[in-house]
Amino acid sequence: MDGAEISLLDLPPLRGNPFELRPIESLRAQDIVGRDSTLTRLREHAISESPRLILLVGERGSGRTSLINALSSQVNKKFVGQYWPEDDPVNSVMHEIAIHFLGYEVPPSMGQLCERLIDTLEQGTGPLPLIALDYPSNVQINDFITRMAPLLQRLRALVVVTLTPAQLTSLDEETLDIFDPPEYLEGLSTSQIQKMSDNLVRRKARERWNIKSELLRAIHSNTGGNPREVVRLLR
């Protein structure tokens, strides 16, 4: 944007563009906005040792990955799967999980691997480990989840699977019944957009950017409060 636009926006002096499209990583978990209640509920499941299968549902750009990263910073043991294997995803992902918790000496057969993983996690004490499956939104994931859910259900863990609403609708009722009611990520409110801006701008400026109310409403109207779209617009 040019100097006239910056003046109209009343931006403080910046050392660079603070509006990044990258997800929030675990070291910046305090910067996540509008997800406190969801984070608290998920963390409490782990702390209270209450194994759960959770579907975390949000549109692209709603902050699913940022929330998973923030949650992973609050547990001691975690596996976060974000790379989608094209070949035999069920076998590949189960082996990744097993290697993470068991080490590289894993049983050769899927049946033995699952039983060893179940037994190992069952012997654990204290807060539950987190197993998060956070794969790209363009993946055809319904068959994968249908086959994985009965295995994941047996683990002493907090299991969180991220989905878009479209991916959620592709799941059959029998599979959905294995999971807890979905956790939905809604769009940010205008006050939450301001807070997100505060968190980003303070990394590049000494002053807060107090966004004018008319501009805040316009940002919300144009983006629906989708965090990625808000940042994309402000860039």
ROPA-574327 format. One line per field, with one value per residue (C-alpha): residue number from 1; y, x, z. Coordinates in pm, 1 decimal, always signed. Layout:
BEGIN
pos NUM ... .
north Y ... .
east X ... .
up Z ... .
END
This chain:
BEGIN
pos 1 2 3 4 5 6 7 8 9 10 11 12 13 14 15 16 17 18 19 20 21 22 23 24 25 26 27 28 29 30 31 32 33 34 35 36 37 38 39 40 41 42 43 44 45 46 47 48 49 50 51 52 53 54 55 56 57 58 59 60 61 62 63 64 65 66 67 68 69 70 71 72 73 74 75 76 77 78 79 80 81 82 83 84 85 86 87 88 89 90 91 92 93 94 95 96 97 98 99 100 101 102 103 104 105 106 107 108 109 110 111 112 113 114 115 116 117 118 119 120 121 122 123 124 125 126 127 128 129 130 131 132 133 134 135 136 137 138 139 140 141 142 143 144 145 146 147 148 149 150 151 152 153 154 155 156 157 158 159 160 161 162 163 164 165 166 167 168 169 170 171 172 173 174 175 176 177 178 179 180 181 182 183 184 185 186 187 188 189 190 191 192 193 194 195 196 197 198 199 200 201 202 203 204 205 206 207 208 209 210 211 212 213 214 215 216 217 218 219 220 221 222 223 224 225 226 227 228 229 230 231 232 233 234 235 .
north +0.0 +356.2 +637.6 +796.4 +467.0 +416.2 +764.2 +697.9 +371.9 +539.3 +261.6 +305.9 +301.1 -59.2 -242.6 -470.9 -630.0 -799.8 -981.8 -1331.4 -1613.9 -1881.4 -2080.7 -1992.1 -2228.4 -2380.6 -2126.9 -1848.8 -2025.1 -1715.2 -1529.9 -1744.0 -1552.6 -1654.4 -2018.1 -2002.6 -2206.9 -2479.0 -2497.0 -2515.3 -2800.4 -3003.5 -2943.1 -3046.2 -3379.2 -3448.7 -3331.7 -3526.0 -3840.2 -3869.4 -4036.9 -3870.5 -3875.7 -3519.0 -3382.2 -3023.5 -2866.8 -2537.4 -2383.4 -2341.1 -2059.5 -2089.8 -2172.2 -2549.7 -2594.7 -2298.2 -2447.0 -2788.5 -2623.6 -2427.7 -2740.3 -2937.5 -2676.4 -2758.3 -3135.1 -3328.8 -3613.6 -3558.0 -3680.7 -3435.1 -3577.8 -3314.0 -3489.2 -3692.4 -4023.0 -4103.2 -4476.7 -4685.1 -4394.2 -4608.2 -4831.0 -4535.9 -4320.0 -4604.8 -4680.9 -4313.2 -4308.1 -4637.2 -4529.2 -4204.5 -4377.5 -4714.3 -4634.2 -4793.2 -5154.4 -5199.1 -5530.0 -5621.1 -5688.0 -5424.3 -5633.5 -5673.6 -5309.4 -5191.4 -5420.5 -5305.5 -4940.8 -4993.5 -5171.9 -4909.9 -4615.4 -4802.8 -4833.0 -4458.3 -4238.3 -3871.8 -3644.4 -3808.5 -3785.1 -3590.2 -3759.0 -3497.8 -3572.6 -3242.0 -3314.3 -3086.4 -2987.6 -3122.3 -3480.5 -3736.8 -3844.8 -4024.0 -4378.3 -4312.2 -4195.8 -4479.8 -4732.5 -4548.7 -4463.5 -4813.4 -4827.9 -4477.6 -4545.0 -4803.0 -4569.8 -4404.6 -4065.1 -3740.9 -3788.1 -3481.0 -3498.5 -3173.7 -3148.3 -2894.4 -2891.4 -3059.0 -3339.4 -3379.5 -3429.0 -3711.1 -3926.1 -4181.8 -4190.9 -4508.9 -4342.4 -4017.8 -4212.3 -4319.8 -3955.6 -3695.0 -3415.5 -3200.3 -2887.8 -2606.5 -2309.8 -2006.4 -1677.5 -1409.2 -1117.3 -757.2 -738.2 -1061.5 -923.9 -624.1 -857.4 -1064.2 -743.5 -637.9 -968.8 -941.0 -569.7 -566.3 -782.3 -506.8 -183.6 -11.8 +114.2 -58.4 -21.2 +90.3 -5.3 +234.5 +83.6 +138.5 -39.8 -325.1 -375.7 -369.6 -624.9 -852.6 -811.2 -896.5 -1195.2 -1339.6 -1329.0 -1608.2 -1551.6 -1627.4 -1406.8 -1124.2 -1146.0 -1176.8 -860.3 -666.4 -765.3 .
east +0.0 +122.4 +191.6 -152.5 -322.7 -95.9 -181.9 -552.8 -517.0 -321.4 -64.2 +222.0 +580.3 +663.7 +996.1 +843.9 +515.2 +372.3 +93.0 +220.0 +12.8 +209.9 +29.0 +112.3 +383.1 +392.4 +649.3 +398.7 +95.8 +9.1 -67.6 -367.1 -695.4 -1057.4 -987.5 -942.4 -1250.7 -1166.4 -805.3 -915.1 -1159.7 -904.0 -629.9 -863.1 -931.9 -557.5 -502.8 -801.2 -681.4 -1006.7 -929.6 -1121.2 -1156.1 -1219.0 -1302.7 -1177.6 -1376.6 -1306.9 -1291.2 -956.5 -774.5 -977.3 -668.3 -691.5 -313.9 -245.3 -474.3 -308.0 +33.0 -87.3 -235.6 +84.1 +275.7 +62.2 +119.1 +437.7 +393.2 +255.7 +250.2 +136.3 +92.1 +88.8 +253.9 +0.2 +141.4 +5.9 +72.1 -127.0 -197.1 -345.7 -39.2 +199.1 +37.3 +6.6 +376.2 +461.9 +261.0 +411.7 +769.9 +708.5 +588.0 +766.9 +1093.0 +1214.9 +1186.3 +821.3 +647.1 +632.7 +259.0 -12.6 -198.6 +106.2 +199.4 -143.5 -148.0 +199.5 +100.2 -223.2 -38.5 +237.3 -0.9 -223.7 +69.4 +126.8 +47.8 -33.4 -179.6 -270.5 -44.2 -178.7 -218.3 -318.3 -383.1 -377.1 -367.4 -428.5 -787.5 -778.0 -714.8 -992.0 -986.6 -1316.8 -1191.0 -877.3 -1075.6 -1326.0 -1042.8 -837.0 -1114.1 -1156.6 -779.5 -753.5 -1050.5 -846.6 -558.5 -510.5 -465.8 -631.3 -683.0 -769.3 -842.4 -877.1 -1135.3 -1308.1 -1690.2 -1686.3 -1465.0 -1692.8 -2001.0 -1823.5 -1811.6 -2085.3 -2287.5 -2123.5 -1782.0 -1909.3 -2056.4 -1705.2 -1603.8 -1712.8 -1936.5 -1724.8 -1548.1 -1615.6 -1386.4 -1600.3 -1490.4 -1337.3 -1542.0 -1432.3 -1278.6 -1089.8 -963.5 -827.9 -661.3 -505.3 -373.2 -229.6 -43.4 +103.3 +182.9 +363.2 +636.1 +713.1 +615.6 +640.1 +284.1 -50.3 -248.4 -593.2 -803.0 -1088.9 -1430.4 -1552.2 -1246.4 -1287.5 -1645.4 -1537.2 -1262.4 -1510.0 -1768.0 -1517.6 -1358.9 -1627.4 -1363.5 -1160.2 -812.4 -618.0 -843.4 -810.4 -431.0 -437.4 -647.6 -424.3 -105.8 .
up +0.0 -68.6 +179.6 +144.9 +229.6 +532.2 +659.3 +623.0 +815.8 +1098.1 +1104.4 +1353.0 +1221.1 +1128.0 +1096.1 +833.2 +731.4 +1043.4 +862.4 +785.2 +639.7 +824.2 +1095.7 +1455.1 +1577.3 +1926.4 +2053.4 +1979.1 +2126.5 +2329.2 +2004.3 +1909.6 +1931.1 +1971.8 +2056.3 +2433.9 +2522.3 +2268.7 +2385.5 +2748.3 +2681.9 +2489.5 +2744.9 +3028.2 +2854.9 +2856.2 +3213.9 +3350.4 +3166.8 +2972.2 +2635.9 +2352.6 +1975.4 +1863.8 +1519.7 +1493.7 +1210.9 +1037.9 +694.3 +523.2 +698.7 +1019.4 +1224.3 +1264.3 +1236.8 +1465.8 +1730.5 +1703.9 +1740.2 +2043.2 +2201.9 +2139.9 +2341.2 +2645.7 +2662.1 +2734.8 +2488.2 +2141.3 +1784.6 +1517.8 +1168.6 +894.2 +597.7 +398.3 +266.3 -79.2 -53.2 +197.2 +435.3 +715.5 +737.1 +694.5 +961.8 +1212.9 +1164.8 +1219.8 +1543.0 +1660.7 +1588.7 +1774.8 +2092.6 +2070.2 +1893.5 +1571.8 +1691.0 +1594.3 +1517.4 +1147.4 +1126.9 +1164.2 +1421.8 +1645.2 +1600.0 +1712.2 +2015.0 +2121.7 +2082.6 +2277.3 +2559.9 +2578.8 +2597.7 +2844.4 +3084.5 +3078.2 +3376.1 +3412.1 +3143.7 +2815.1 +2512.3 +2216.2 +1878.7 +1621.0 +1253.9 +1068.5 +697.4 +395.7 +328.8 -27.7 +86.4 +31.1 +391.2 +452.7 +383.5 +589.2 +892.5 +858.3 +876.8 +1140.5 +1386.3 +1539.0 +1598.5 +1741.0 +1968.5 +2161.3 +2245.3 +2583.2 +2423.1 +2326.0 +1952.1 +1743.5 +1369.8 +1174.8 +896.8 +678.3 +685.0 +341.9 +472.1 +773.3 +554.7 +370.0 +685.6 +747.3 +1067.4 +1192.9 +1180.9 +1333.6 +1626.1 +1728.4 +1781.4 +2033.2 +1897.8 +1662.6 +1784.4 +1535.3 +1467.7 +1392.4 +1237.4 +1457.2 +1588.4 +1527.9 +1876.2 +1811.0 +1478.1 +1670.7 +1921.1 +1642.3 +1487.5 +1825.0 +1856.0 +1507.0 +1500.2 +1835.5 +1679.1 +1427.1 +1606.3 +1942.8 +1924.9 +1898.5 +1577.8 +1690.2 +1387.5 +1321.9 +1393.2 +1035.5 +900.5 +1148.2 +1035.9 +671.3 +738.3 +915.1 +640.1 +366.8 +539.9 +766.3 +1039.5 +875.8 +1026.1 +709.4 +497.6 +750.6 +734.3 +355.7 +332.5 +571.9 +389.3 .
END
